[in-house]
Amino acid sequence: MRIIQTKGQINNGEITVKIEKKINDGEVDVLIIAEKEPDEFDYRYEILKEKGYDNREQILNLIKEIRLEMLEEENNNKNV
């Protein structure tokens, strides 16, 4: 296994990378780190704000509601 760190360009959903070292043609795994892009936490936080959950208390209440729903669902599955 060889690991090479380099920079590339994404244009219209396609990534272009040039490497100097010779590697056999074939399939490779690609890990993309886009520092200036929002992560999943940022996306979810924006959705919460859009739905009116913009402070800590509201978010904690939402978490409690979800927990209760999960417990109810778990109990219903045990009774089946």
CYANA upper distance limits for C-alpha pairs under 8 A (distance plus 0.5 A):
  6 THR  CA     17 VAL  CA      8.09
  6 THR  CA     18 LYS  CA      8.41
  6 THR  CA     19 ILE  CA      7.71
  7 LYS  CA     17 VAL  CA      7.19
  8 GLY  CA     15 ILE  CA      7.18
  8 GLY  CA     16 THR  CA      5.99
  8 GLY  CA     17 VAL  CA      4.97
  8 GLY  CA     18 LYS  CA      7.65
  9 GLN  CA     15 ILE  CA      6.06
  9 GLN  CA     16 THR  CA      5.72
  9 GLN  CA     17 VAL  CA      7.18
 10 ILE  CA     14 GLU  CA      5.90
 10 ILE  CA     15 ILE  CA      4.86
 10 ILE  CA     16 THR  CA      6.91
 11 ASN  CA     15 ILE  CA      6.99
 38 PRO  CA     42 ASP  CA      6.15
 38 PRO  CA     43 TYR  CA      7.34
 39 ASP  CA     43 TYR  CA      6.99
 40 GLU  CA     44 ARG  CA      6.65
 41 PHE  CA     45 TYR  CA      6.53
 42 ASP  CA     46 GLU  CA      6.73
 43 TYR  CA     47 ILE  CA      6.91
 44 ARG  CA     48 LEU  CA      6.73
 45 TYR  CA     49 LYS  CA      6.74
 46 GLU  CA     50 GLU  CA      6.68
 47 ILE  CA     51 LYS  CA      6.80
 48 LEU  CA     52 GLY  CA      6.90
 48 LEU  CA     53 TYR  CA      5.54
 48 LEU  CA     54 ASP  CA      7.19
 49 LYS  CA     53 TYR  CA      5.51
 49 LYS  CA     54 ASP  CA      5.26
 53 TYR  CA     58 GLN  CA      5.91
 53 TYR  CA     59 ILE  CA      6.27
 54 ASP  CA     58 GLN  CA      7.49
 54 ASP  CA     59 ILE  CA      7.90
 55 ASN  CA     59 ILE  CA      6.94
 56 ARG  CA     60 LEU  CA      6.65
 57 GLU  CA     61 ASN  CA      6.72
 58 GLN  CA     62 LEU  CA      6.76
 59 ILE  CA     63 ILE  CA      6.78
 60 LEU  CA     64 LYS  CA      6.77
 61 ASN  CA     65 GLU  CA      6.74
 62 LEU  CA     66 ILE  CA      6.75
 63 ILE  CA     67 ARG  CA      6.69
 64 LYS  CA     68 LEU  CA      6.72
 65 GLU  CA     69 GLU  CA      6.75
 66 ILE  CA     70 MET  CA      6.64
 67 ARG  CA     71 LEU  CA      6.67
 68 LEU  CA     72 GLU  CA      6.62
 69 GLU  CA     73 GLU  CA      6.59
 70 MET  CA     74 GLU  CA      6.57
 71 LEU  CA     75 ASN  CA      6.64
 72 GLU  CA     76 ASN  CA      6.65
 73 GLU  CA     77 ASN  CA      6.70
 74 GLU  CA     78 LYS  CA      6.86
 75 ASN  CA     79 ASN  CA      6.87
 76 ASN  CA     80 VAL  CA      7.03
